[in-house]
Amino acid sequence: MKIFRAVLHCLFLLLAAFPAASFAQMPLTPAQAAILKRDVQKAQDHYVRQVARIAGVREAQVRQALPDRARITDPASRVIAALEHQQGRALSEEQKASIRAVETEFSAAVQDAEKNAHRK
């Protein structure tokens, strides 16, 4: 009985120490999924506006250049290459650096949205 209590106590300590890990395993409710979808869409809209402003193109061109994020390890490079191909000219190093910075902000916003969806 003492061993069982000790094991149980250790499990409780582990759960208390790593509450975020338990969130990652829990499926989202329909309401949480809707919140996540909305927040990711807001982040993507902001990303598209910023990249369009930086590259001097229309938002539709940026949306067309967006890769499938689940399959691409470096989305910023794909967007840059696609925009350069569309325009027929290379972007400046400053523009490329700015797009990479916006990509980092977007990734952070998506991660925040995922965390926030589990809390709501």
C-alpha positions as CSV (number, residue, x, y, z in Angstrom):
1,M,0.0,0.0,0.0
2,K,2.9,2.4,0.7
3,I,4.4,1.7,-2.7
4,F,1.1,2.4,-4.4
5,R,0.8,5.7,-2.5
6,A,4.4,6.6,-3.4
7,V,3.8,5.9,-7.1
8,L,0.5,7.8,-7.1
9,H,2.2,10.7,-5.4
10,C,4.9,10.7,-8.0
11,L,2.3,10.8,-10.8
12,F,0.5,13.7,-9.2
13,L,3.8,15.6,-9.0
14,L,4.6,14.9,-12.6
15,L,1.2,16.1,-13.7
16,A,1.6,19.3,-11.6
17,A,5.0,19.9,-13.0
18,F,4.0,19.5,-16.6
19,P,0.4,20.8,-17.1
20,A,1.1,22.0,-20.6
21,A,1.9,18.5,-21.7
22,S,-1.6,17.4,-20.7
23,F,-3.1,20.2,-22.9
24,A,-1.3,19.0,-26.0
25,Q,-2.9,15.6,-25.6
26,M,-6.4,16.8,-25.1
27,P,-8.6,17.2,-28.2
28,L,-10.2,20.5,-28.8
29,T,-13.9,21.1,-28.3
30,P,-15.9,22.4,-31.3
31,A,-15.8,25.9,-29.7
32,Q,-12.1,25.7,-29.0
33,A,-11.5,24.6,-32.6
34,A,-13.5,27.5,-33.9
35,I,-11.4,29.9,-31.7
36,L,-8.2,28.4,-33.0
37,K,-9.3,28.6,-36.6
38,R,-10.3,32.3,-36.1
39,D,-7.1,33.2,-34.4
40,V,-4.9,31.4,-37.0
41,Q,-6.8,33.1,-39.8
42,K,-6.2,36.5,-38.1
43,A,-2.5,35.8,-37.8
44,Q,-2.4,34.6,-41.4
45,D,-4.2,37.8,-42.6
46,H,-1.7,39.9,-40.8
47,Y,1.2,37.9,-42.2
48,V,-0.2,38.3,-45.8
49,R,-0.7,42.1,-45.3
50,Q,2.9,42.5,-44.0
51,V,4.6,40.4,-46.7
52,A,2.5,42.2,-49.4
53,R,3.7,45.6,-48.0
54,I,7.3,44.5,-47.8
55,A,7.4,43.0,-51.3
56,G,5.3,45.6,-52.9
57,V,2.8,43.2,-54.3
58,R,-1.0,42.5,-53.9
59,E,-2.2,40.3,-51.0
60,A,-3.6,37.9,-53.6
61,Q,-0.1,37.3,-54.9
62,V,1.1,36.5,-51.4
63,R,-1.8,34.1,-50.7
64,Q,-1.0,32.3,-54.0
65,A,2.6,32.0,-52.9
66,L,1.8,30.5,-49.5
67,P,3.0,26.9,-49.2
68,D,1.2,24.1,-47.3
69,R,2.7,24.7,-43.8
70,A,2.3,21.2,-42.7
71,R,4.7,20.0,-45.3
72,I,7.3,22.8,-45.5
73,T,10.1,23.3,-43.1
74,D,11.0,26.8,-44.2
75,P,7.9,28.5,-45.5
76,A,9.6,32.0,-45.7
77,S,12.0,30.7,-48.3
78,R,9.2,29.2,-50.3
79,V,7.2,32.5,-50.2
80,I,10.3,34.5,-51.2
81,A,11.1,32.2,-54.1
82,A,7.5,32.2,-55.3
83,L,7.2,36.0,-55.1
84,E,10.5,36.4,-56.9
85,H,9.3,34.0,-59.6
86,Q,6.0,35.9,-59.9
87,Q,7.7,39.3,-60.2
88,G,10.6,38.1,-62.4
89,R,13.1,39.9,-60.1
90,A,14.9,39.2,-56.9
91,L,13.8,40.7,-53.7
92,S,16.5,42.7,-51.8
93,E,18.2,41.2,-48.8
94,E,16.4,43.7,-46.6
95,Q,13.0,42.5,-48.0
96,K,14.0,38.9,-47.5
97,A,15.1,39.6,-43.9
98,S,11.9,41.4,-43.2
99,I,9.8,38.6,-44.6
100,R,11.7,36.1,-42.4
101,A,11.0,38.3,-39.4
102,V,7.3,38.4,-40.2
103,E,7.3,34.6,-40.6
104,T,8.8,34.2,-37.1
105,E,6.1,36.5,-35.7
106,F,3.4,34.5,-37.6
107,S,4.8,31.2,-36.2
108,A,4.7,32.6,-32.7
109,A,1.2,33.9,-33.2
110,V,0.0,30.4,-34.3
111,Q,1.7,28.8,-31.3
112,D,0.0,31.3,-29.0
113,A,-3.4,30.6,-30.7
114,E,-3.0,26.9,-30.1
115,K,-2.2,27.5,-26.4
116,N,-5.0,30.0,-26.0
117,A,-7.6,27.6,-27.6
118,H,-6.9,25.0,-25.0
119,R,-7.5,27.5,-22.2
120,K,-10.9,28.7,-23.4
